[in-house]
Amino acid sequence: MLSKRLLILAFMAAGLAGSACSKQPSLRLHGFLESLEIAPVLLAAGHHYPRGISLHRGGIANLVGRVTSGYGEPGEADLATNAETQLLRHSVGNPDLRVIMTVTEGNYRIVARRSAGITQLADLKGKRIGTMDNTSAAWFLERMLASVQLTPADVTVLGDIDLPQLSDALVEGRVDAISMWSPEPEEAALALGEDAIAFSGEGIYREIFSINTTAQILADPARRRDIRAFLAALLAANDEMAADPGRARQLVTARMTDYAPDVIAAAWPHHRYLAGKVPDLLDVMAEQEQWVARVDGRAARPREALAALIDYSLLEEVLAERAAR
């Protein structure tokens, strides 16, 4: 069997994340296509948006003419999905970035080995913890440690392990715990069985996975019209998922070939599919900005500068139209 890394590379090389519609697409979206968070986007693109949208691997970097090494496909985007962490990071040099709708909230977990002497969160002191540097998973780890009066200096953070290898590293004993978004924690927990112990981040941090674009794109009447239609399609997809998530889950499972169906099923409940506004988004961004600025070695921006990154105007138009029906 191919390794997880080879499967991902083969997936990218084959271009399987290409157009969701055979006709010329009206929009280009770059996102984390092999994730549970993106399920409503896949459903909207494939079944609720008749104008056609091309889907590519990537994220906010594609909105600003960059590609994250080893992660995304080249190409400019009209829309991009990411958690709020990358919006904060990329908007420093690109203040016209805008978050226009939240798609999913993801509840992260730390999974550890009981056999490493871990039975409570405070037991992480002195342990090796795998995560991914400069991501929401690393921020989550810091918040979780702080909840028991620990800091990253109290543990050994291994932030350079490839995502597909994190659960393997835990099972094989190369780390004592992992801090990561789903379904990596669920894969590790299922593999460890009774040796696994999980610590939920509920009430401490949840990922806010959103649709992003730029002020320049929103100012283009044609693209604004198409994005408006896609937001309406996302709302329709979310309604379908609330009634029956089966088709969306099938779309995710077909793309997430690195994970067995039982792993995806175990991870599914750790997500809230909302397709709308998040009332405390600015609060979350303002708090996380302090961490991102420290990690990136720069001054933190004031709350007013972060507020400018949120533009719900197009979503409000769509919601008003739905309410008027």
Secondary structure as GFF3:
##gff-version 3
##sequence-region A 1 325
A	DSSP	alpha_helix	4	14	.	.	.	ID=ss1
A	DSSP	beta_strand	27	31	.	.	.	ID=ss2
A	DSSP	alpha_helix	39	47	.	.	.	ID=ss3
A	DSSP	beta_strand	53	57	.	.	.	ID=ss4
A	DSSP	three_ten_helix	60	64	.	.	.	ID=ss5
A	DSSP	beta_strand	79	83	.	.	.	ID=ss6
A	DSSP	alpha_helix	84	90	.	.	.	ID=ss7
A	DSSP	beta_strand	97	106	.	.	.	ID=ss8
A	DSSP	beta_strand	109	113	.	.	.	ID=ss9
A	DSSP	three_ten_helix	114	116	.	.	.	ID=ss10
A	DSSP	three_ten_helix	121	124	.	.	.	ID=ss11
A	DSSP	beta_strand	128	130	.	.	.	ID=ss12
A	DSSP	alpha_helix	136	146	.	.	.	ID=ss13
A	DSSP	three_ten_helix	152	154	.	.	.	ID=ss14
A	DSSP	beta_strand	156	158	.	.	.	ID=ss15
A	DSSP	three_ten_helix	163	165	.	.	.	ID=ss16
A	DSSP	alpha_helix	166	171	.	.	.	ID=ss17
A	DSSP	beta_strand	177	180	.	.	.	ID=ss18
A	DSSP	alpha_helix	184	192	.	.	.	ID=ss19
A	DSSP	three_ten_helix	193	195	.	.	.	ID=ss20
A	DSSP	beta_strand	196	200	.	.	.	ID=ss21
A	DSSP	beta_strand	207	214	.	.	.	ID=ss22
A	DSSP	alpha_helix	215	218	.	.	.	ID=ss23
A	DSSP	alpha_helix	221	243	.	.	.	ID=ss24
A	DSSP	alpha_helix	246	255	.	.	.	ID=ss25
A	DSSP	alpha_helix	261	267	.	.	.	ID=ss26
A	DSSP	three_ten_helix	268	270	.	.	.	ID=ss27
A	DSSP	beta_strand	271	276	.	.	.	ID=ss28
A	DSSP	alpha_helix	281	296	.	.	.	ID=ss29
A	DSSP	alpha_helix	303	307	.	.	.	ID=ss30
A	DSSP	alpha_helix	313	324	.	.	.	ID=ss31
###
